[in-house]
Amino acid sequence: MTTIRAITLLIGDAHPLSGATLARAAEFLRHAQASAEAEGYTVQTTRIATRPLLEDLGGWDDAALLAYADDLHAICDAEQINYLSLGPAPAWDPAFPLERLPLLVDLLAPRPALNATAQVAWGEHAPRYPAALATAQVMRGLAEASAGDANFRFALLAMCEPGGPFFPQSYARGPEWRVAFGLQCAGLVGEAITAARAGDDHEQSADALATLPQIERAVRAALANAALPVATLLQRLTEETGFVYGGVDLSPAPMGDESIAAAMEQAGLGLFGAPGTLALAAALTAAIRGAAADVAPSCGYCGLMLPVLEDETLGMRGAEGMLSVTSLLAYSAVCGTGLDTTPLPGDAPLPAVAALLGDVAALAWRLRKPLSARLFLTPGAQAGDLTNFASPYLTNTRVLPL
């Protein structure tokens, strides 16, 4: 059975949220998880996303916001809520004071259930490039405050709409409560690619490019077939509760040895990062978006996730020198979610980090597509050093040069 990576409930109520509100959300998610497991699915996580904290409570001072964060985290502990997104700071807005962004370091680092982001381009608002440097400063502060672990829960966003299930990007807009989900199905993509190439005698050749159309068709069918019964189940549950069904993000999230890079290497074009990788990424994105149309409604990225520190084979290719931040950004132009769990030197100059974030925002703005950047400025590490993260959700690799 397909693994459900996340069932996410997006709360449309404005901050401040009460304990009763979060308890109601947690109860729904427990019921949704139990219902899915009764159907034979594995549910990896359930999550709650809220409206943007720093929009709803922008007039509160830092001390009041940190006290509220304490209250939210205590409720999370009591209700066994492991993932709570507080939405994006509206850094795209010229009226938003960028000097408020460092608050996110103090808010996130000591509270492991909380997630947040900073959105620097949105809607008709072009990238606010000074926000990139302020965001880079948050990334550096989180790395230093948590040995890098808190960077898992913070990202720069550009052109990311509300309603997606994946963290830390996920956030809500009111007033409805919406339910969205995402799958962990990189292995399924690999199986579909292998099946599409059955009978091809060439282990690796230029002829492999000719199989991209059948790979696209096979992956589209496999993803739609996996998602449809989950969508039907969650639609029924939302109707019973009066919530709104928000759809699926069919980005085939990898994890550890269930690797999207390993899946792509089944296409016969060589190792991930070799010539042909971008063409394959584009074909898989077309498959993902086609499947999303088949299962509609869709939400979130619906693109190819390439998280360097979450994907074992991708981490190996990074260690072997097959990846760079430039190549990953190029793949994002045709397929992806941006730069995800990308390890960089801990002492990388902040202006250079900001420039990279500016590249992500510019690409998202120009292509009118959602992108994000979740960078790990690895404390004490130089380019080429091995990371040493203890999280079970991260795979260690070599730090990429900036």
C-alpha atoms as a printed R data frame, in Angstrom:
    type eleno elety resid chain resno       x      y       z
1   ATOM     1    CA   MET     A     1   0.000  0.000   0.000
2   ATOM     2    CA   THR     A     2   1.060  3.570  -0.656
3   ATOM     3    CA   THR     A     3   2.370  5.520   2.315
4   ATOM     4    CA   ILE     A     4   0.578  8.771   3.097
5   ATOM     5    CA   ARG     A     5   3.358 11.221   3.907
6   ATOM     6    CA   ALA     A     6   1.071 13.869   5.423
7   ATOM     7    CA   ILE     A     7  -2.565 14.500   6.189
8   ATOM     8    CA   THR     A     8  -2.698 18.222   6.882
9   ATOM     9    CA   LEU     A     9  -5.585 20.163   8.384
10  ATOM    10    CA   LEU     A    10  -5.449 23.851   7.501
11  ATOM    11    CA   ILE     A    11  -7.249 25.958  10.117
12  ATOM    12    CA   GLY     A    12  -8.963 29.057   8.766
13  ATOM    13    CA   ASP     A    13  -9.519 30.682  12.179
14  ATOM    14    CA   ALA     A    14  -7.484 33.786  12.958
15  ATOM    15    CA   HIS     A    15  -4.769 33.853  15.598
16  ATOM    16    CA   PRO     A    16  -4.756 33.742  18.564
17  ATOM    17    CA   LEU     A    17  -5.992 30.140  18.566
18  ATOM    18    CA   SER     A    18  -7.505 28.561  21.632
19  ATOM    19    CA   GLY     A    19  -6.690 25.204  23.123
20  ATOM    20    CA   ALA     A    20 -10.172 24.030  22.191
21  ATOM    21    CA   THR     A    21  -9.573 24.908  18.549
22  ATOM    22    CA   LEU     A    22  -6.350 22.930  18.368
23  ATOM    23    CA   ALA     A    23  -7.907 20.053  20.305
24  ATOM    24    CA   ARG     A    24 -10.697 19.864  17.736
25  ATOM    25    CA   ALA     A    25  -8.123 19.817  14.945
26  ATOM    26    CA   ALA     A    26  -6.078 17.112  16.666
27  ATOM    27    CA   GLU     A    27  -9.147 14.955  17.186
28  ATOM    28    CA   PHE     A    28 -10.040 15.142  13.497
29  ATOM    29    CA   LEU     A    29  -6.511 14.155  12.511
30  ATOM    30    CA   ARG     A    30  -6.529 11.189  14.882
31  ATOM    31    CA   HIS     A    31  -9.797 10.061  13.310
32  ATOM    32    CA   ALA     A    32  -8.437 10.576   9.795
33  ATOM    33    CA   GLN     A    33  -5.293  8.603  10.585
34  ATOM    34    CA   ALA     A    34  -7.264  5.755  12.146
35  ATOM    35    CA   SER     A    35  -9.617  5.668   9.152
36  ATOM    36    CA   ALA     A    36  -6.729  5.547   6.688
37  ATOM    37    CA   GLU     A    37  -4.922  2.862   8.658
38  ATOM    38    CA   ALA     A    38  -8.119  0.819   8.774
39  ATOM    39    CA   GLU     A    39  -8.014  0.886   4.962
40  ATOM    40    CA   GLY     A    40  -4.470 -0.509   5.047
41  ATOM    41    CA   TYR     A    41  -2.500  2.713   4.557
42  ATOM    42    CA   THR     A    42   0.534  3.768   6.536
43  ATOM    43    CA   VAL     A    43   0.191  7.375   7.698
44  ATOM    44    CA   GLN     A    44   3.610  8.817   8.353
45  ATOM    45    CA   THR     A    45   2.501 12.177   9.806
46  ATOM    46    CA   THR     A    46  -0.523 14.310  10.550
47  ATOM    47    CA   ARG     A    47  -0.076 18.077  10.607
48  ATOM    48    CA   ILE     A    48  -1.852 21.347  11.371
49  ATOM    49    CA   ALA     A    49  -1.266 24.558   9.445
50  ATOM    50    CA   THR     A    50  -2.576 27.965  10.483
51  ATOM    51    CA   ARG     A    51  -2.999 31.386   9.002
52  ATOM    52    CA   PRO     A    52   0.162 33.529   8.938
53  ATOM    53    CA   LEU     A    53   0.986 34.401  12.527
54  ATOM    54    CA   LEU     A    54   2.816 37.629  11.701
55  ATOM    55    CA   GLU     A    55  -0.124 38.868   9.644
56  ATOM    56    CA   ASP     A    56  -2.823 38.139  12.221
57  ATOM    57    CA   LEU     A    57  -0.763 39.257  15.220
58  ATOM    58    CA   GLY     A    58   1.641 41.681  13.584
59  ATOM    59    CA   GLY     A    59   0.783 44.318  16.176
60  ATOM    60    CA   TRP     A    60   1.924 42.145  19.085
61  ATOM    61    CA   ASP     A    61   5.379 42.761  20.495
62  ATOM    62    CA   ASP     A    62   8.055 40.073  20.501
63  ATOM    63    CA   ALA     A    63   7.558 39.111  24.139
64  ATOM    64    CA   ALA     A    64   3.828 38.589  23.643
65  ATOM    65    CA   LEU     A    65   4.408 36.491  20.514
66  ATOM    66    CA   LEU     A    66   6.962 34.301  22.264
67  ATOM    67    CA   ALA     A    67   4.599 33.786  25.179
68  ATOM    68    CA   TYR     A    68   1.875 32.805  22.718
69  ATOM    69    CA   ALA     A    69   4.317 30.391  21.064
70  ATOM    70    CA   ASP     A    70   4.892 28.827  24.479
71  ATOM    71    CA   ASP     A    71   1.140 28.368  24.866
72  ATOM    72    CA   LEU     A    72   0.824 26.808  21.414
73  ATOM    73    CA   HIS     A    73   3.713 24.448  22.056
74  ATOM    74    CA   ALA     A    74   2.232 23.355  25.380
75  ATOM    75    CA   ILE     A    75  -1.048 22.568  23.615
76  ATOM    76    CA   CYS     A    76   0.865 20.635  20.971
77  ATOM    77    CA   ASP     A    77   2.483 18.550  23.703
78  ATOM    78    CA   ALA     A    78  -0.860 17.888  25.383
79  ATOM    79    CA   GLU     A    79  -2.610 16.969  22.136
80  ATOM    80    CA   GLN     A    80   0.360 15.059  20.641
81  ATOM    81    CA   ILE     A    81   0.595 17.482  17.728
82  ATOM    82    CA   ASN     A    82   4.087 17.047  16.314
83  ATOM    83    CA   TYR     A    83   3.804 19.497  13.403
84  ATOM    84    CA   LEU     A    84   2.248 22.960  13.602
85  ATOM    85    CA   SER     A    85   2.912 25.533  10.880
86  ATOM    86    CA   LEU     A    86   2.524 29.207  11.773
87  ATOM    87    CA   GLY     A    87   2.605 30.285   8.143
88  ATOM    88    CA   PRO     A    88   4.771 32.782   6.301
89  ATOM    89    CA   ALA     A    89   5.931 36.158   7.487
90  ATOM    90    CA   PRO     A    90   4.708 38.579   4.775
91  ATOM    91    CA   ALA     A    91   8.215 39.655   3.805
92  ATOM    92    CA   TRP     A    92   6.968 40.459   0.279
93  ATOM    93    CA   ASP     A    93   4.999 43.389   1.700
94  ATOM    94    CA   PRO     A    94   6.942 46.684   1.730
95  ATOM    95    CA   ALA     A    95   5.029 47.615   4.878
96  ATOM    96    CA   PHE     A    96   6.313 44.575   6.779
97  ATOM    97    CA   PRO     A    97   9.331 45.509   8.929
98  ATOM    98    CA   LEU     A    98  12.160 43.125   8.070
99  ATOM    99    CA   GLU     A    99  13.712 43.703  11.479
100 ATOM   100    CA   ARG     A   100  10.950 41.462  12.838
101 ATOM   101    CA   LEU     A   101  12.230 38.362  11.023
102 ATOM   102    CA   PRO     A   102  14.942 37.506  13.603
103 ATOM   103    CA   LEU     A   103  12.094 36.818  16.032
104 ATOM   104    CA   LEU     A   104  11.606 33.542  14.150
105 ATOM   105    CA   VAL     A   105  14.941 32.270  15.474
106 ATOM   106    CA   ASP     A   106  13.812 32.661  19.080
107 ATOM   107    CA   LEU     A   107  10.346 31.373  18.236
108 ATOM   108    CA   LEU     A   108  11.331 28.201  16.365
109 ATOM   109    CA   ALA     A   109  14.654 27.000  17.757
110 ATOM   110    CA   PRO     A   110  13.474 25.858  21.222
111 ATOM   111    CA   ARG     A   111  10.004 24.649  20.159
112 ATOM   112    CA   PRO     A   112  10.379 21.559  17.945
113 ATOM   113    CA   ALA     A   113   6.705 21.292  16.936
114 ATOM   114    CA   LEU     A   114   6.601 24.774  15.388
115 ATOM   115    CA   ASN     A   115   7.325 25.635  11.748
116 ATOM   116    CA   ALA     A   116   7.333 28.977   9.939
117 ATOM   117    CA   THR     A   117   8.518 30.594   6.713
118 ATOM   118    CA   ALA     A   118   9.201 33.956   5.089
119 ATOM   119    CA   GLN     A   119   7.506 34.693   1.761
120 ATOM   120    CA   VAL     A   120   9.424 37.198  -0.362
121 ATOM   121    CA   ALA     A   121   7.327 37.172  -3.574
122 ATOM   122    CA   TRP     A   122   3.612 36.554  -3.803
123 ATOM   123    CA   GLY     A   123   0.708 37.241  -6.126
124 ATOM   124    CA   GLU     A   124   1.461 40.407  -8.080
125 ATOM   125    CA   HIS     A   125   4.221 41.408  -5.691
126 ATOM   126    CA   ALA     A   126   7.673 40.988  -7.252
127 ATOM   127    CA   PRO     A   127  10.541 39.688  -5.088
128 ATOM   128    CA   ARG     A   128  11.466 42.010  -2.266
129 ATOM   129    CA   TYR     A   129  15.169 41.371  -2.486
130 ATOM   130    CA   PRO     A   130  16.186 43.023   0.826
131 ATOM   131    CA   ALA     A   131  14.075 40.327   2.494
132 ATOM   132    CA   ALA     A   132  16.470 37.694   1.152
133 ATOM   133    CA   LEU     A   133  19.296 38.930   3.374
134 ATOM   134    CA   ALA     A   134  17.020 39.080   6.423
135 ATOM   135    CA   THR     A   135  15.887 35.525   5.663
136 ATOM   136    CA   ALA     A   136  19.494 34.356   5.315
137 ATOM   137    CA   GLN     A   137  20.160 35.818   8.757
138 ATOM   138    CA   VAL     A   138  17.300 33.730  10.173
139 ATOM   139    CA   MET     A   139  18.768 30.608   8.566
140 ATOM   140    CA   ARG     A   140  22.180 31.360  10.110
141 ATOM   141    CA   GLY     A   141  20.599 32.058  13.503
142 ATOM   142    CA   LEU     A   142  18.617 28.810  13.487
143 ATOM   143    CA   ALA     A   143  21.693 26.824  12.533
144 ATOM   144    CA   GLU     A   144  23.720 28.303  15.363
145 ATOM   145    CA   ALA     A   145  20.911 27.924  17.908
146 ATOM   146    CA   SER     A   146  20.154 24.284  17.118
147 ATOM   147    CA   ALA     A   147  23.210 22.725  15.449
148 ATOM   148    CA   GLY     A   148  21.243 22.988  12.230
149 ATOM   149    CA   ASP     A   149  18.222 20.897  13.212
150 ATOM   150    CA   ALA     A   150  15.794 23.844  13.373
151 ATOM   151    CA   ASN     A   151  16.558 24.694   9.729
152 ATOM   152    CA   PHE     A   152  14.344 21.713   8.919
153 ATOM   153    CA   ARG     A   153  11.395 23.844  10.083
154 ATOM   154    CA   PHE     A   154  12.037 27.108   8.236
155 ATOM   155    CA   ALA     A   155  12.204 28.096   4.575
156 ATOM   156    CA   LEU     A   156  12.075 31.027   2.204
157 ATOM   157    CA   LEU     A   157   8.949 30.934   0.032
158 ATOM   158    CA   ALA     A   158   8.230 32.592  -3.293
159 ATOM   159    CA   MET     A   159   4.868 32.469  -5.077
160 ATOM   160    CA   CYS     A   160   3.564 29.790  -2.705
161 ATOM   161    CA   GLU     A   161  -0.212 29.791  -2.379
162 ATOM   162    CA   PRO     A   162  -2.026 28.563   0.754
163 ATOM   163    CA   GLY     A   163  -3.501 25.097   1.027
164 ATOM   164    CA   GLY     A   164  -0.605 22.704   0.431
165 ATOM   165    CA   PRO     A   165   0.099 19.793   2.815
166 ATOM   166    CA   PHE     A   166   3.904 19.789   2.934
167 ATOM   167    CA   PHE     A   167   5.902 21.542   5.649
168 ATOM   168    CA   PRO     A   168   7.231 24.035   6.311
169 ATOM   169    CA   GLN     A   169   5.493 25.626   3.283
170 ATOM   170    CA   SER     A   170   1.942 24.808   4.363
171 ATOM   171    CA   TYR     A   171  -0.355 27.606   5.545
172 ATOM   172    CA   ALA     A   172  -4.041 28.506   5.602
173 ATOM   173    CA   ARG     A   173  -6.307 31.360   4.593
174 ATOM   174    CA   GLY     A   174  -9.693 31.765   6.240
175 ATOM   175    CA   PRO     A   175 -12.363 31.120   6.978
176 ATOM   176    CA   GLU     A   176 -12.723 27.443   5.996
177 ATOM   177    CA   TRP     A   177 -10.943 24.495   7.531
178 ATOM   178    CA   ARG     A   178  -9.382 22.486   4.702
179 ATOM   179    CA   VAL     A   179  -7.851 19.033   4.468
180 ATOM   180    CA   ALA     A   180  -4.994 18.242   2.085
181 ATOM   181    CA   PHE     A   181  -2.649 15.305   1.742
182 ATOM   182    CA   GLY     A   182   0.606 14.232   0.151
183 ATOM   183    CA   LEU     A   183   2.070 10.818  -0.593
184 ATOM   184    CA   GLN     A   184   5.461  9.258   0.008
185 ATOM   185    CA   CYS     A   185   5.677  7.533  -3.335
186 ATOM   186    CA   ALA     A   186   9.146  7.887  -4.826
187 ATOM   187    CA   GLY     A   187   9.320  4.088  -4.877
188 ATOM   188    CA   LEU     A   188   6.099  3.950  -6.847
189 ATOM   189    CA   VAL     A   189   7.612  6.299  -9.430
190 ATOM   190    CA   GLY     A   190  10.621  3.996  -9.713
191 ATOM   191    CA   GLU     A   191   8.386  0.976 -10.253
192 ATOM   192    CA   ALA     A   192   6.454  2.795 -12.971
193 ATOM   193    CA   ILE     A   193   9.662  3.845 -14.732
194 ATOM   194    CA   THR     A   194  10.993  0.276 -14.615
195 ATOM   195    CA   ALA     A   195   7.735 -1.093 -16.004
196 ATOM   196    CA   ALA     A   196   7.685  1.502 -18.777
197 ATOM   197    CA   ARG     A   197  11.159  0.445 -19.868
198 ATOM   198    CA   ALA     A   198  10.476 -3.296 -19.727
199 ATOM   199    CA   GLY     A   199  11.934 -4.932 -22.806
200 ATOM   200    CA   ASP     A   200  14.517 -2.188 -23.373
201 ATOM   201    CA   ASP     A   201  17.809 -4.042 -23.799
202 ATOM   202    CA   HIS     A   202  19.935 -0.944 -23.390
203 ATOM   203    CA   GLU     A   203  21.060 -0.387 -19.831
204 ATOM   204    CA   GLN     A   204  22.085  3.139 -20.655
205 ATOM   205    CA   SER     A   205  22.037  4.829 -24.042
206 ATOM   206    CA   ALA     A   206  20.787  7.814 -25.952
207 ATOM   207    CA   ASP     A   207  17.814  5.632 -26.876
208 ATOM   208    CA   ALA     A   208  16.631  6.022 -23.282
209 ATOM   209    CA   LEU     A   209  15.435  9.512 -24.169
210 ATOM   210    CA   ALA     A   210  12.978  7.948 -26.586
211 ATOM   211    CA   THR     A   211  11.249  6.195 -23.677
212 ATOM   212    CA   LEU     A   212  10.364  9.451 -21.880
213 ATOM   213    CA   PRO     A   213   6.816  9.607 -23.326
214 ATOM   214    CA   GLN     A   214   5.938  6.122 -22.075
215 ATOM   215    CA   ILE     A   215   7.619  6.869 -18.741
216 ATOM   216    CA   GLU     A   216   5.448  9.974 -18.433
217 ATOM   217    CA   ARG     A   217   2.291  7.991 -19.165
218 ATOM   218    CA   ALA     A   218   3.200  5.190 -16.765
219 ATOM   219    CA   VAL     A   219   4.074  7.528 -13.896
220 ATOM   220    CA   ARG     A   220   0.916  9.565 -14.435
221 ATOM   221    CA   ALA     A   221  -1.259  6.462 -14.229
222 ATOM   222    CA   ALA     A   222   0.579  5.081 -11.195
223 ATOM   223    CA   LEU     A   223   0.287  8.320  -9.224
224 ATOM   224    CA   ALA     A   224  -3.383  8.821 -10.073
225 ATOM   225    CA   ASN     A   225  -4.231  5.234  -9.142
226 ATOM   226    CA   ALA     A   226  -2.428  5.592  -5.808
227 ATOM   227    CA   ALA     A   227  -4.007  8.928  -4.924
228 ATOM   228    CA   LEU     A   228  -7.630  8.413  -5.964
229 ATOM   229    CA   PRO     A   229  -8.708  6.076  -3.135
230 ATOM   230    CA   VAL     A   230  -7.019  8.286  -0.520
231 ATOM   231    CA   ALA     A   231  -8.760 11.329  -1.982
232 ATOM   232    CA   THR     A   232 -12.107  9.517  -1.842
233 ATOM   233    CA   LEU     A   233 -11.546  8.594   1.802
234 ATOM   234    CA   LEU     A   234 -10.610 12.132   2.849
235 ATOM   235    CA   GLN     A   235 -13.499 13.640   0.882
236 ATOM   236    CA   ARG     A   236 -15.874 11.445   2.856
237 ATOM   237    CA   LEU     A   237 -14.292 12.420   6.171
238 ATOM   238    CA   THR     A   238 -14.455 16.129   5.392
239 ATOM   239    CA   GLU     A   239 -18.117 15.869   4.418
240 ATOM   240    CA   GLU     A   240 -18.842 14.228   7.765
241 ATOM   241    CA   THR     A   241 -17.172 17.070   9.688
242 ATOM   242    CA   GLY     A   242 -18.199 20.046   7.580
243 ATOM   243    CA   PHE     A   243 -14.632 20.831   6.558
244 ATOM   244    CA   VAL     A   244 -13.538 21.497   2.971
245 ATOM   245    CA   TYR     A   245 -11.538 18.933   1.011
246 ATOM   246    CA   GLY     A   246  -8.545 20.851  -0.345
247 ATOM   247    CA   GLY     A   247  -6.937 18.198  -2.532
248 ATOM   248    CA   VAL     A   248  -3.620 16.441  -3.032
249 ATOM   249    CA   ASP     A   249  -0.083 17.580  -3.676
250 ATOM   250    CA   LEU     A   250   1.236 14.742  -5.851
251 ATOM   251    CA   SER     A   251   4.881 15.673  -5.437
252 ATOM   252    CA   PRO     A   252   6.394 12.187  -4.892
253 ATOM   253    CA   ALA     A   253   8.068 12.909  -1.569
254 ATOM   254    CA   PRO     A   254  11.136 10.723  -0.946
255 ATOM   255    CA   MET     A   255  12.518  9.606   2.401
256 ATOM   256    CA   GLY     A   256  15.811  7.841   3.060
257 ATOM   257    CA   ASP     A   257  16.192  4.781   0.869
258 ATOM   258    CA   GLU     A   258  12.844  5.444  -0.826
259 ATOM   259    CA   SER     A   259  14.629  7.774  -3.186
260 ATOM   260    CA   ILE     A   260  13.398  9.846  -6.100
261 ATOM   261    CA   ALA     A   261  16.981  9.986  -7.409
262 ATOM   262    CA   ALA     A   262  17.174  6.183  -7.386
263 ATOM   263    CA   ALA     A   263  13.794  6.066  -9.140
264 ATOM   264    CA   MET     A   264  15.027  8.421 -11.851
265 ATOM   265    CA   GLU     A   265  18.146  6.336 -12.375
266 ATOM   266    CA   GLN     A   266  15.877  3.493 -13.503
267 ATOM   267    CA   ALA     A   267  15.190  5.487 -16.685
268 ATOM   268    CA   GLY     A   268  18.494  4.447 -18.253
269 ATOM   269    CA   LEU     A   269  20.022  7.900 -18.544
270 ATOM   270    CA   GLY     A   270  22.784  7.267 -16.035
271 ATOM   271    CA   LEU     A   271  23.315  8.592 -12.528
272 ATOM   272    CA   PHE     A   272  21.261 11.466 -11.206
273 ATOM   273    CA   GLY     A   273  22.996 14.663 -12.252
274 ATOM   274    CA   ALA     A   274  24.264 13.286 -15.567
275 ATOM   275    CA   PRO     A   275  23.080 14.758 -18.887
276 ATOM   276    CA   GLY     A   276  19.442 13.917 -19.423
277 ATOM   277    CA   THR     A   277  18.492 14.490 -15.777
278 ATOM   278    CA   LEU     A   278  16.763 17.769 -16.601
279 ATOM   279    CA   ALA     A   279  14.811 16.247 -19.499
280 ATOM   280    CA   LEU     A   280  13.664 13.390 -17.275
281 ATOM   281    CA   ALA     A   281  12.729 15.828 -14.510
282 ATOM   282    CA   ALA     A   282  10.564 17.740 -16.964
283 ATOM   283    CA   ALA     A   283   8.840 14.543 -18.118
284 ATOM   284    CA   LEU     A   284   8.134 13.467 -14.542
285 ATOM   285    CA   THR     A   285   6.737 16.895 -13.722
286 ATOM   286    CA   ALA     A   286   4.366 16.598 -16.670
287 ATOM   287    CA   ALA     A   287   3.311 13.207 -15.294
288 ATOM   288    CA   ILE     A   288   2.767 14.626 -11.803
289 ATOM   289    CA   ARG     A   289   0.658 17.496 -13.077
290 ATOM   290    CA   GLY     A   290  -1.302 15.216 -15.366
291 ATOM   291    CA   ALA     A   291  -2.063 12.905 -12.462
292 ATOM   292    CA   ALA     A   292  -3.027 15.900 -10.324
293 ATOM   293    CA   ALA     A   293  -5.538 16.890 -13.006
294 ATOM   294    CA   ASP     A   294  -6.885 13.334 -13.003
295 ATOM   295    CA   VAL     A   295  -7.362 13.388  -9.227
296 ATOM   296    CA   ALA     A   296  -8.430 17.063  -8.960
297 ATOM   297    CA   PRO     A   297  -8.479 19.183  -6.951
298 ATOM   298    CA   SER     A   298  -4.753 19.557  -6.470
299 ATOM   299    CA   CYS     A   299  -2.783 21.889  -4.231
300 ATOM   300    CA   GLY     A   300   0.732 22.796  -3.193
301 ATOM   301    CA   TYR     A   301   3.760 22.259  -5.412
302 ATOM   302    CA   CYS     A   302   2.774 19.269  -7.583
303 ATOM   303    CA   GLY     A   303   6.395 19.116  -8.653
304 ATOM   304    CA   LEU     A   304   9.487 17.008  -8.196
305 ATOM   305    CA   MET     A   305  10.988 17.204  -4.700
306 ATOM   306    CA   LEU     A   306  14.774 16.931  -4.578
307 ATOM   307    CA   PRO     A   307  15.648 17.156  -0.846
308 ATOM   308    CA   VAL     A   308  19.374 16.476  -0.628
309 ATOM   309    CA   LEU     A   309  19.354 15.601   3.076
310 ATOM   310    CA   GLU     A   310  16.183 13.497   2.963
311 ATOM   311    CA   ASP     A   311  16.970 11.297  -0.033
312 ATOM   312    CA   GLU     A   312  19.705  8.686   0.428
313 ATOM   313    CA   THR     A   313  20.692  8.369  -3.232
314 ATOM   314    CA   LEU     A   314  20.512 12.118  -3.792
315 ATOM   315    CA   GLY     A   315  22.837 12.538  -0.825
316 ATOM   316    CA   MET     A   316  25.218  9.988  -2.342
317 ATOM   317    CA   ARG     A   317  25.267 11.847  -5.649
318 ATOM   318    CA   GLY     A   318  25.982 15.049  -3.780
319 ATOM   319    CA   ALA     A   319  28.897 13.367  -2.018
320 ATOM   320    CA   GLU     A   320  30.163 12.141  -5.392
321 ATOM   321    CA   GLY     A   321  30.121 15.627  -6.875
322 ATOM   322    CA   MET     A   322  27.140 15.048  -9.177
323 ATOM   323    CA   LEU     A   323  25.137 17.925  -7.653
324 ATOM   324    CA   SER     A   324  25.580 21.647  -7.194
325 ATOM   325    CA   VAL     A   325  23.255 24.384  -6.025
326 ATOM   326    CA   THR     A   326  23.270 25.646  -9.605
327 ATOM   327    CA   SER     A   327  22.184 22.315 -11.072
328 ATOM   328    CA   LEU     A   328  19.505 21.871  -8.427
329 ATOM   329    CA   LEU     A   329  18.165 25.325  -9.214
330 ATOM   330    CA   ALA     A   330  18.167 24.470 -12.928
331 ATOM   331    CA   TYR     A   331  16.082 21.358 -12.241
332 ATOM   332    CA   SER     A   332  13.674 23.536 -10.262
333 ATOM   333    CA   ALA     A   333  13.055 25.575 -13.387
334 ATOM   334    CA   VAL     A   334  11.383 22.605 -15.053
335 ATOM   335    CA   CYS     A   335  10.144 20.561 -12.178
336 ATOM   336    CA   GLY     A   336  10.694 21.199  -8.613
337 ATOM   337    CA   THR     A   337  10.053 22.789  -5.304
338 ATOM   338    CA   GLY     A   338  13.270 24.785  -5.161
339 ATOM   339    CA   LEU     A   339  16.324 24.098  -2.995
340 ATOM   340    CA   ASP     A   340  15.257 21.631  -0.333
341 ATOM   341    CA   THR     A   341  17.354 20.551   2.674
342 ATOM   342    CA   THR     A   342  20.466 21.692   0.852
343 ATOM   343    CA   PRO     A   343  23.632 21.594   3.027
344 ATOM   344    CA   LEU     A   344  25.904 24.625   2.722
345 ATOM   345    CA   PRO     A   345  29.007 25.738   4.627
346 ATOM   346    CA   GLY     A   346  28.202 27.090   8.058
347 ATOM   347    CA   ASP     A   347  30.309 30.187   7.506
348 ATOM   348    CA   ALA     A   348  28.969 30.919   4.008
349 ATOM   349    CA   PRO     A   349  28.895 34.723   3.582
350 ATOM   350    CA   LEU     A   350  25.357 35.902   4.197
351 ATOM   351    CA   PRO     A   351  25.308 38.165   1.113
352 ATOM   352    CA   ALA     A   352  26.093 35.089  -1.007
353 ATOM   353    CA   VAL     A   353  23.340 33.085   0.711
354 ATOM   354    CA   ALA     A   354  20.960 35.985   0.139
355 ATOM   355    CA   ALA     A   355  21.935 36.099  -3.523
356 ATOM   356    CA   LEU     A   356  21.078 32.405  -3.835
357 ATOM   357    CA   LEU     A   357  17.726 33.025  -2.160
358 ATOM   358    CA   GLY     A   358  17.204 35.892  -4.583
359 ATOM   359    CA   ASP     A   359  17.791 33.478  -7.468
360 ATOM   360    CA   VAL     A   360  15.075 31.177  -6.136
361 ATOM   361    CA   ALA     A   361  12.653 34.072  -5.770
362 ATOM   362    CA   ALA     A   362  13.446 35.432  -9.232
363 ATOM   363    CA   LEU     A   363  12.882 32.038 -10.815
364 ATOM   364    CA   ALA     A   364   9.561 31.605  -9.027
365 ATOM   365    CA   TRP     A   365   8.428 35.089 -10.004
366 ATOM   366    CA   ARG     A   366   9.460 34.798 -13.638
367 ATOM   367    CA   LEU     A   367   7.906 31.344 -14.088
368 ATOM   368    CA   ARG     A   368   4.898 32.040 -11.854
369 ATOM   369    CA   LYS     A   369   5.438 28.808  -9.962
370 ATOM   370    CA   PRO     A   370   5.835 28.011  -6.255
371 ATOM   371    CA   LEU     A   371   9.414 27.556  -5.099
372 ATOM   372    CA   SER     A   372  11.037 27.463  -1.703
373 ATOM   373    CA   ALA     A   373  14.514 27.267  -0.217
374 ATOM   374    CA   ARG     A   374  15.251 25.252   2.914
375 ATOM   375    CA   LEU     A   375  18.974 25.705   3.394
376 ATOM   376    CA   PHE     A   376  21.106 24.090   6.086
377 ATOM   377    CA   LEU     A   377  24.037 26.368   6.926
378 ATOM   378    CA   THR     A   378  25.891 23.530   8.628
379 ATOM   379    CA   PRO     A   379  27.721 24.840  11.728
380 ATOM   380    CA   GLY     A   380  31.465 24.277  11.633
381 ATOM   381    CA   ALA     A   381  31.381 22.580   8.222
382 ATOM   382    CA   GLN     A   382  33.192 23.577   5.057
383 ATOM   383    CA   ALA     A   383  32.364 22.583   1.502
384 ATOM   384    CA   GLY     A   384  33.167 18.892   1.051
385 ATOM   385    CA   ASP     A   385  32.838 18.021   4.756
386 ATOM   386    CA   LEU     A   386  30.408 15.299   5.762
387 ATOM   387    CA   THR     A   387  27.327 16.417   7.667
388 ATOM   388    CA   ASN     A   388  26.599 14.809  11.016
389 ATOM   389    CA   PHE     A   389  22.885 15.285  11.642
390 ATOM   390    CA   ALA     A   390  21.299 12.922  14.173
391 ATOM   391    CA   SER     A   391  17.710 13.333  12.956
392 ATOM   392    CA   PRO     A   392  16.133 10.074  11.701
393 ATOM   393    CA   TYR     A   393  14.572 12.128   8.898
394 ATOM   394    CA   LEU     A   394  17.922 13.258   7.468
395 ATOM   395    CA   THR     A   395  20.590 11.385   5.542
396 ATOM   396    CA   ASN     A   396  24.117 12.666   5.852
397 ATOM   397    CA   THR     A   397  26.087 13.791   2.815
398 ATOM   398    CA   ARG     A   398  28.815 16.235   1.852
399 ATOM   399    CA   VAL     A   399  28.318 19.971   2.219
400 ATOM   400    CA   LEU     A   400  27.881 21.597  -1.179
401 ATOM   401    CA   PRO     A   401  29.982 24.628  -2.113
402 ATOM   402    CA   LEU     A   402  28.138 27.894  -2.481
